[in-house]
Amino acid sequence: MKKSKSLRLLTAQDIKKNLERMGREILRQNNASASLAFIGIRTRGLFLAQRLRSIIKKSHDKDVPLGEMDIILYRDDLNALLPDGKVDRTNIPFDINNKTIILFDDVLHTGRTVRAAVDHLIDLGRPKAIHLAVLIDRGGREFPIAANFVAKKINLPEKGEARLKLKEVDGKDEVVVCK
């Protein structure tokens, strides 16, 4: 078996700096709107949203509502993903109607996860707008979906992979690219 080479693309410090920059950009584009809310797609998208919410609270003294979304029931490959029938739950403790929702995901690739998340949001209400924030946009879209806020954009071959590791899940923060 051939071993793939991996390259560290972002360090923990790079991730933090990029989240700080994204926070400033999100607030600038939304004029620090009171209707702004964050929703993180489980698992790593939720942790990115939590981190950015903390950054904004510390730097701008703004408390942005935060929800978490489980999109598993909205995926087009549900049967392959749920052989044991386990489903987590979405928890959005605020009304999404007329809110500008910033949806967080870790790595944007085909667009299928984001499509599922948007379908789920629309079933929950009618947001004023839905914007997408991702740490990595690796290209290779299968749906016409683009992120509004991107920390790092890279082009990977079809078999390439960008992996975000976060200390909350993986014990350390980094982005690794495997070719």
Secondary structure, 3 states (H helix, E strand, C coil): CCCCCEEEEECHHHHHHHHHHHHHHHHHHCCCCCCEEEEEECCHHHHHHHHHHHHHHHHHCCCCCEEEECCHHHCCCHHHHCCCCCCCCCECCCCCCCCEEEEEEEEECCCHHHHHHHHHHHHHCCCCEEEEEEEEECCCCCCCCCCCEEEEECCCCCCCEEEEECHHHHCCCEEEEEC
